[in-house]
Amino acid sequence: MEYHKIDQTDRTNLSKFISDPERFINQPTKHWDHDQFRTVTALPDLVIQPVNNEEVIQVVKYANEKHIPLVPRGNSTGLMGANLSVDGGISLDMVKMNKILEYDPDGLTMTVQAGIRLKDIEEYLADKPFTYMPAPAMHWATIGGNVSTNAGGLKAIKYGVTREHIRELKVVLTNGKLYKFGSKAVKSSSGYSLKDLIIGAEGTLGVVTEVTLRLYPKPHKTINAIIPFPTLNDAIKSVPAILASGVVPTTVEFMGRKVIKLWEKYANDEFPIKNGDGFIIMGLDSFTEGEWRAELDQALETVKKFKAEEAIVLSADSEEAKKIWKCREELLLAIQKSTPKMDEIDVCVPINHIPDVLDRIEELEKELKIRIPSFGHAGDGNLHIYLCSDEMTPEEYAKTSDKVISELYKTAKSLDGNMSGEHGIGYARANYYEEFYGHDYTELLREVKKLFDPNDIVNPGKIFER
């Protein structure tokens, strides 16, 4: 695709759409050239920070007419380069579109601009009887970014991922029109669900500007059970049995002693449980104490045959529970701190096949002499797997990581899994996509992209190769 290079005329014309010159950044700095990993960097030619729908409409329409690539950007917490301006052009930085537009407790919804952070949503709802249930670990991520990757998080097992909590989206398409996809109504059997197509599209079909969230009443009772096991495999093998027993946890996370030690060094702190090498963190919430106690008793009885050691049961607001969750939420940062360069894949497989992936990781560590720490969501089969460069040269690391990624994608595909459970494909994994899902399927996606974005303007080069 031949794109138009932004010139002074374009800058003059585009600046007319933005009321505040401080939100029109002619000379972007390194702040805008990376995501969380910095594995790939790419600097846009121009950064525009809109504050309302009209500004987005005008900028997107102009970019489409002039064939200028435009990349929506949130708070740069992504891991796969979906927010990188790899073709230059405009970085549409949404972080100043961060207002709460409506709180509707009677309708159990809340409407916000796409640039608001999860942290800000949580703080707004702190003194209210409702909550936004999805819980990605990156609390400073924007809701628009979460929508774009269909982020999962810690509560997906019981409450589902982002998709299940979005009622309505406002989206600007490249024809310069603002569309409303979905509605505040709970149910729809009314034609194609374009809302669900936009969710998870990684900003490749249009620019999300407003999001109407589904709210839940806050659970009355919430507890955590941390169950140690002799090995990580023992821990993970217990999870299908827990779910089959009728227990419906809010959360079932897994982590091993190896990654916990990395966190202890990173946080200069001690994990409060000293026994066991593998851990399941199980969260339960309920309306009454009797409900969670019955589920907990059933779960603890079920895990006995998997060599489970004595569980530690904590109220969700206890200091010990907060430390354990802090450890879990900071594992990515702890691993990143332990190595000069890091990459990640987050394959998702059926829950009973998580041990197969872990076994393959162990084989690759030995075969290729690379450190591959991991942790993840035992309840939904989503693993977070990290490739550490350590003492490797850049050339050695590039070659070795490509081999690891290819092999783990082969493993996931053989188990009827997916390339990504929540972090997306972005730019970093686009070249693996067609091999994983096949030519015909990928061509169908290209046709969808062409229908929404015929000039390939919005976030080009992401998800699949052009």
Buried (B, 14 or more C-beta within 10 A) or exposed (E): EEBEEBEEEBEEEBBEBBEEEEBBBEEBEEEBBBBBBBBBEBBBBBBBBBBBBBBBBBBBBBBBEBBBBBBBBBBBBBBBBBBBBBBBBBBBBBBBBBBBEEBEEEBBBBBBBBBBBBBBBEEBBEEEEBBBBBBBBBBEBBBBBBBBBBBBBBBBBBBBBBBEBBBBBBBBBBEBEBBEBBEBEEEEEEEEBBBBBBBBBBBBBBBBBBBBBBBBEEBEBBBBBBBBBBBBBBBBBBBBBBBEBEBBBBBBBBBBBBBBBBBBEBBEEEBBBEEBBBBBBBBBBBEEEEBBBBBBEEBBEBBEEBBBBEBBBBEBEEEBBEBBBEBBBBBBBBBBBBBEBBBBBBBBBEBBBBBBBBEBBEEBBEEBEBBBBBBBBBBBBBBBBBBBBBEBEEEBBBEBBBBBBEBBBEBBBEBEBBBBBBBBBBBBBBEBBBBBBEEEEBEEBBEEBEEBBEBBBBBBBBBBEE
